[in-house]
Amino acid sequence: MGIDPGIGRVGWGVINDKNLKQSLIETGCLETEAKLPEEKRLQLIHVFISELIRKFKPNVVAVESIFFAANAKTALSVGQARGVILLSIVDENVPLISYTPLQVKLSISGYGKADKNQVQQMVKALLKLPQIPTPDDAADALAIALTHAFNYKVNNKLP
């Protein structure tokens, strides 16, 4: 399972990784309303991620780490959401791993400065999908899941 953290939108994607082939199981995006108090949005994220893990029973959950250069307020909110997501994963006793945006771009497209569309096109191709998953957060989550599938094989010298 891959998760693209956010406070307004949390992308998620579940893939099957067997015999050197990856396939889509399901993907989507949780959206929280901006008018809700921040603590309520965080609670919704916690409950949702916990339910996803119970439903799909992933072997591992890969979460994108956060990189922000400009907006401190956004970075704080996304950081809080990511913390809630990590806690949800740990509470469900599932191994987790984090990947930077650079690691995801390199793993999926082979180029660390790939743009969002290039990564999404590769997700579509790698999973043999008829179209790019929407919204972007769902496609990003699948890219994170694929990154782990590829890196796990390399790091564990699996075929």
N, C-alpha and C positions, 0 to 999 in steps of 0.2 A: 504494500500500500504506500502511495506517495501522498504527501500533504503539502500544499502551498499555503502557508499561514497568512492570515490577515484579520483585521477586526471587522471590516465590512463584508468581506468575502473570504471564505476558506474553500480553496479548491481541493478536491480529493480524487484519487484514482486507484483502482485495484486492478492489478494485472496477474495473469498466470504466467509463470516462468518455468517451462519444462522442455527438456531435450533441445536446448539452444533456441527455443522459440518462445516469444512472448505474445500473449494475446490479451485483449481487453476483457475484463469481467464486468466492471461498471465504473462510471465516473460521474462526477457532479460538483455542485458548488452550493455551500451553505451561505446564504446572505442574511446579515443581521441589519435591522433597521437603525439608521443613524439617529433617529429621534429617541431610541431607547437609552436608558442610562448605561454607561460603560460596563458597570458590574453585571447588569442583566445580559448584555451582549456576550460578555465573557462566560457567564453561566450557560447560555445557549450553546456556545461553542463547546464547552466542556461536556455537556450532556450529549450533543450530537456526535462528537468524536468517540466518546465511550460507546455509544450505540452502534456506530459504524464498526468499531473493532469487534464488538460482540457478534454483529451480524456476519462479517466476512472472515473473522478469525485469521488475520494475516500472520505469516511467520515473522515478519519484521515490518516496521513502519519507518519510512524515510521522510524526513522533514527538511525543507529548505531553510538554511540559516539566513539571517537577515543582514542585508547590507544597505545602509542608507548614508548618503553624504549630505543631504540638505535639510529636510524638514524634521526637526527634532520631535515635534508633537506627534507626527505620524509614526515615527520610529518607536516612540514610547508605546503608543497604542498597539502597534503590530507586535512589538516585543512582549507586551502583556498577553496578547492573544497566543503568541507562540509558546509562552510559558505555560498557559492553560492547556494547550495542545500537548506539550511534553508531559505535563502532569497526568493528563488523561491517559496517555499511552502507558506511562509507568504504572498507574493505578490498575490497568488491565493486564499487567505483567507481560507485555510484549516488548521484545528488543527494539530499540530505536537507534537510528543513525541520522546524522545531519550532513547535508551537502551544500556547498556554497553555490551561488548562481554560476560562477566560473566553472566549477566542476560539472555542473549539469550541462552547460553549453558545450564543454569539451567532450563529454561522454556521448551526447546525443548528436552533435553536428561535427565534432572533430575540430571545432574552431571556437576559442574562448571569447571571441568578440562577436559571435553570431547574434543576429537580431532575433526578436521574439518570433517573427514569421518563419525564419529559417528553422528554428527549434520546433515550432509547431508543425511545419511541413514534414520534418523528420519523424516526429511522433506519429503522424498520420501514416507515413510510409512504413515505419517499423512495426506498427500494430495492424497494418493492412486495413485501415479504416477508409470508408468512402469519403469522409470529409474531416476537417480539423474539428476536434471536440470544442464545444462552446459551453460556457464562456472561457476566456483565456485562462482563468484560474484552474479550470478542470484540465485543460491541455498541459499547463505547467505542472500540475500534480502528477500527471502521467509521465512527463519527462523526468520528474524526480524519482518515480518508481522504476522507470527504465534505467536510470543512472545507477540505482542500487543493484538492479539485476546484472548489469554489465560489470560494475566494480566488484561485486561479490565473486563473480566467476574469476576475474583477474587476480584479486587478492587471495583467493583460496585455490588458485591454479586448477580450477575445474574446467572440464571440456565445454 
